[in-house]
Amino acid sequence: MVAVVAGPVSLAWPQRAAVVLGVLLVAWGVADLVRSEPGWAVLHLVSGVVIGAAAVRTRVARLVGSMTGVVYLVVFAFGVSESGGSMDAGLIGNAVHLLIGFASVGVAEGCAWCEQRARRAADSH
């Protein structure tokens, strides 16, 4: 329904949010590499690249936002429940994982809203 767009100016707001989220996750992944935390680096780098690249289409961004949200909310839940465990990223890391989870779900919900709005606009013409 929504065509591939040419540049960032023509992206809908949830797609721009996905790009920003992707850039922030990639930066966090690079910081993880510098701190010699390869497990977290892989999670943050891969999810950042995927969600940033998915911003090209609202349908893809909706799907990837949903999946990324689930992944980060599960990581948060295990990190909080296993204090000192392998998924515990510390107080700040766990809080950021929670925020990323909710932001990803927000991207997915925003994309669904944009798709519905575009569909209603096409039906009214």
Rosetta silent file (secondary structure, phi, psi, omega in degrees, C-alpha in Angstrom):
SEQUENCE: MVAVVAGPVSLAWPQRAAVVLGVLLVAWGVADLVRSEPGWAVLHLVSGVVIGAAAVRTRVARLVGSMTGVVYLVVFAFGVSESGGSMDAGLIGNAVHLLIGFASVGVAEGCAWCEQRARRAADSH
SCORE:     score description
SCORE:     0.000 S_00000001
   1 L     0.000  -46.433 -178.712    0.000    0.000    0.000 S_00000001
   2 L   -99.149  125.837 -175.155    2.753    2.463    0.935 S_00000001
   3 L   -77.109  161.321  174.709    5.466    2.810   -1.697 S_00000001
   4 L   -66.461  135.801 -176.696    9.203    2.815   -1.108 S_00000001
   5 L  -101.917  160.072 -173.513   10.332    6.372   -0.490 S_00000001
   6 L   -88.197  -38.762 -174.509   13.386    8.151   -1.838 S_00000001
   7 L  -140.517  170.212 -176.721   14.702   10.198    1.049 S_00000001
   8 H   -66.225  -23.450 -179.535   14.423   10.757    4.781 S_00000001
   9 H   -67.566  -33.387 -177.086   12.288   13.887    4.337 S_00000001
  10 H   -89.526    5.590  177.103    9.467   11.872    2.799 S_00000001
  11 L   -77.290  145.136  173.304    9.469    9.246    5.560 S_00000001
  12 L   -70.675  161.114 -175.430    6.513    9.156    7.948 S_00000001
  13 H   -57.581  -38.194  179.171    7.280   10.011   11.583 S_00000001
  14 H   -69.533  -28.519  176.874    7.436    6.387   12.776 S_00000001
  15 H   -69.618  -41.130  176.476    9.873    5.574    9.990 S_00000001
  16 H   -64.133  -37.423  176.744   12.090    8.502   11.015 S_00000001
  17 H   -63.354  -37.716  177.919   11.852    7.279   14.613 S_00000001
  18 H   -64.590  -39.231  178.062   13.002    3.829   13.434 S_00000001
  19 H   -64.064  -46.235  179.527   16.019    5.398   11.726 S_00000001
  20 H   -62.426  -44.180  177.983   16.930    7.339   14.872 S_00000001
  21 H   -60.764  -41.691  178.104   16.464    4.244   17.027 S_00000001
  22 H   -62.083  -43.360  179.185   18.660    2.265   14.625 S_00000001
  23 H   -63.784  -43.120  179.044   21.430    4.865   14.749 S_00000001
  24 H   -63.780  -40.190  178.740   21.331    4.965   18.550 S_00000001
  25 H   -66.917  -39.749  177.810   21.481    1.168   18.780 S_00000001
  26 H   -63.783  -42.697  178.232   24.430    0.993   16.370 S_00000001
  27 H   -61.917  -40.377  178.008   26.261    3.644   18.417 S_00000001
  28 H   -65.476  -38.237  177.346   25.540    1.665   21.583 S_00000001
  29 H   -63.660  -39.800  177.204   26.827   -1.490   19.869 S_00000001
  30 H   -65.044  -40.879  176.478   30.071    0.253   18.927 S_00000001
  31 H   -62.294  -37.151  176.950   30.447    1.406   22.539 S_00000001
  32 H   -63.725  -38.225  177.350   29.915   -2.201   23.623 S_00000001
  33 H   -63.776  -41.594  179.437   32.716   -3.305   21.307 S_00000001
  34 H   -63.308  -36.235  179.415   35.034   -0.701   22.810 S_00000001
  35 L   -84.522    6.160  179.736   34.157   -1.982   26.311 S_00000001
  36 L    59.699   48.644  174.705   34.807   -5.584   25.172 S_00000001
  37 L  -120.124   78.459 -172.212   31.221   -6.772   25.596 S_00000001
  38 H   -65.055  -33.019  179.821   30.737   -8.798   22.399 S_00000001
  39 H   -62.944  -49.725  178.228   27.378  -10.341   23.331 S_00000001
  40 H   -67.010  -35.484  179.899   25.711   -6.996   23.908 S_00000001
  41 H   -60.883  -43.777  179.546   27.530   -5.521   20.899 S_00000001
  42 H   -62.730  -47.086  179.467   26.028   -8.139   18.573 S_00000001
  43 H   -57.952  -49.487 -175.849   22.511   -7.586   19.954 S_00000001
  44 H   -71.220  -41.774  179.813   22.707   -3.813   19.679 S_00000001
  45 H   -65.745  -48.973 -177.420   24.500   -3.666   16.318 S_00000001
  46 H   -63.959  -47.936 -178.862   22.289   -6.231   14.581 S_00000001
  47 H   -66.587  -34.362  176.954   19.026   -4.855   15.932 S_00000001
  48 H   -64.875  -45.088  178.701   20.115   -1.296   15.128 S_00000001
  49 H   -65.017  -42.577 -177.185   20.981   -2.114   11.527 S_00000001
  50 H   -65.580  -48.237 -177.606   17.794   -4.138   11.052 S_00000001
  51 H   -70.614  -33.294  176.270   15.392   -1.562   12.469 S_00000001
  52 H   -66.729  -41.891  179.137   17.166    1.279   10.662 S_00000001
  53 H   -71.351  -29.153 -179.111   17.020   -0.543    7.336 S_00000001
  54 H   -70.737  -14.493 -177.054   13.389   -1.530    7.900 S_00000001
  55 L   -67.163   -7.614 -178.314   12.379    2.131    7.967 S_00000001
  56 L   -63.282  -35.928  179.750   12.213    2.148    4.166 S_00000001
  57 L  -129.643  141.127 -178.736    8.617    0.826    4.230 S_00000001
  58 H   -64.526  -37.344 -179.416    5.994    1.229    6.923 S_00000001
  59 H   -63.721  -42.229  179.638    4.877   -2.390    6.649 S_00000001
  60 H   -70.373  -41.630  178.923    8.428   -3.675    7.190 S_00000001
  61 H   -63.317  -35.146  177.602    9.093   -1.153    9.975 S_00000001
  62 H   -63.768  -46.479 -179.538    5.877   -2.292   11.676 S_00000001
  63 H   -64.912  -48.710 -178.395    6.963   -5.941   11.604 S_00000001
  64 H   -67.629  -36.689  176.527   10.553   -5.275   12.686 S_00000001
  65 H   -62.050  -40.568  177.776    9.402   -2.826   15.369 S_00000001
  66 H   -63.530  -47.006 -178.665    7.122   -5.493   16.809 S_00000001
  67 H   -66.599  -42.400  179.471    9.855   -8.120   16.828 S_00000001
  68 H   -64.134  -39.881  177.105   12.484   -5.750   18.216 S_00000001
  69 H   -59.244  -45.742  179.026   10.079   -4.664   20.936 S_00000001
  70 H   -62.024  -45.666 -178.748    9.496   -8.249   21.989 S_00000001
  71 H   -59.087  -49.255 -176.232   13.224   -9.023   21.996 S_00000001
  72 H   -71.134  -32.778  176.517   14.156   -6.009   24.120 S_00000001
  73 H   -69.661  -35.666  175.553   11.264   -6.465   26.542 S_00000001
  74 H   -68.188  -43.039  177.346   12.263  -10.117   27.039 S_00000001
  75 H   -59.912  -42.789  177.128   15.910   -9.095   27.510 S_00000001
  76 H   -59.994  -48.139 -177.062   14.757   -6.531   30.073 S_00000001
  77 H   -60.637  -44.636  178.919   12.607   -9.088   31.912 S_00000001
  78 H   -70.015  -36.478  179.315   15.411  -11.651   32.113 S_00000001
  79 H   -64.343  -39.400  179.843   17.972   -8.995   33.015 S_00000001
  80 H   -73.884  -38.048 -175.759   15.905   -7.726   35.919 S_00000001
  81 H   -77.643  -23.704 -179.525   14.930  -11.179   37.173 S_00000001
  82 L  -111.681   70.564 -179.502   18.484  -12.591   37.027 S_00000001
  83 L   -56.853  122.426 -177.701   20.483  -10.026   38.947 S_00000001
  84 L    83.663   -0.990  179.886   24.112  -10.617   38.040 S_00000001
  85 L   -78.461 -176.858 -175.650   23.126  -13.135   35.343 S_00000001
  86 L   -68.530  -23.308 -179.401   24.212  -13.169   31.737 S_00000001
  87 L  -101.053    2.371  178.002   21.343  -10.923   30.583 S_00000001
  88 L   -78.435  116.468 -179.629   21.680   -8.400   33.398 S_00000001
  89 L   -99.606   13.032 -177.104   22.937   -5.181   31.832 S_00000001
  90 H    85.628  172.119 -176.298   22.987   -3.277   35.095 S_00000001
  91 H   -59.199  -49.984 -177.947   20.469   -0.712   36.290 S_00000001
  92 H   -70.197  -44.360  179.259   20.970    1.743   33.450 S_00000001
  93 H   -60.309  -43.422  177.875   21.329   -0.915   30.750 S_00000001
  94 H   -64.091  -41.307  178.398   18.165   -2.679   31.857 S_00000001
  95 H   -63.564  -40.278  179.001   16.266    0.618   31.941 S_00000001
  96 H   -68.150  -37.422  176.090   17.463    1.466   28.430 S_00000001
  97 H   -61.104  -40.199  176.816   16.439   -1.995   27.202 S_00000001
  98 H   -62.476  -45.172  179.182   12.952   -1.314   28.591 S_00000001
  99 H   -63.617  -40.556  178.008   12.831    2.064   26.827 S_00000001
 100 H   -64.697  -40.741  176.979   14.015    0.533   23.546 S_00000001
 101 H   -58.143  -48.925  179.500   11.356   -2.161   23.855 S_00000001
 102 H   -67.646  -37.853  178.198    8.605    0.412   24.306 S_00000001
 103 H   -64.128  -38.960  178.679   10.035    2.676   21.578 S_00000001
 104 H   -65.478  -41.414  176.419   10.077   -0.253   19.147 S_00000001
 105 H   -64.614  -37.488  175.966    6.469   -1.077   19.945 S_00000001
 106 H   -62.271  -39.715  176.114    5.692    2.627   19.432 S_00000001
 107 H   -62.200  -45.088 -179.573    7.308    2.503   15.994 S_00000001
 108 H   -62.961  -45.007  179.852    5.217   -0.543   15.106 S_00000001
 109 H   -65.448  -40.941  177.659    2.010    1.071   16.367 S_00000001
 110 H   -63.654  -39.362  177.439    2.793    4.329   14.571 S_00000001
 111 H   -65.229  -39.856  177.342    3.404    2.488   11.306 S_00000001
 112 H   -63.130  -41.082  178.244    0.090    0.667   11.670 S_00000001
 113 H   -62.699  -44.201  179.098   -1.634    4.008   12.252 S_00000001
 114 H   -63.897  -39.398  178.098    0.036    5.526    9.164 S_00000001
 115 H   -64.544  -41.764  178.399   -0.996    2.540    7.046 S_00000001
 116 H   -64.400  -41.342  178.655   -4.611    2.847    8.220 S_00000001
 117 H   -63.560  -42.085  178.864   -4.616    6.575    7.497 S_00000001
 118 H   -66.414  -38.554  178.285   -3.208    6.000    4.000 S_00000001
 119 H   -64.901  -43.474  177.705   -5.786    3.285    3.361 S_00000001
 120 H   -64.383  -38.227  178.591   -8.663    5.561    4.448 S_00000001
 121 H   -66.406  -38.428  178.403   -7.323    8.372    2.265 S_00000001
 122 H   -68.786  -35.654  179.887   -7.119    6.030   -0.750 S_00000001
 123 H   -71.211  -28.803 -177.228  -10.664    4.766   -0.121 S_00000001
 124 H   -80.511  -10.309  179.283  -12.094    8.276    0.059 S_00000001
 125 L   -95.569    0.000    0.000  -10.811    9.182   -3.411 S_00000001
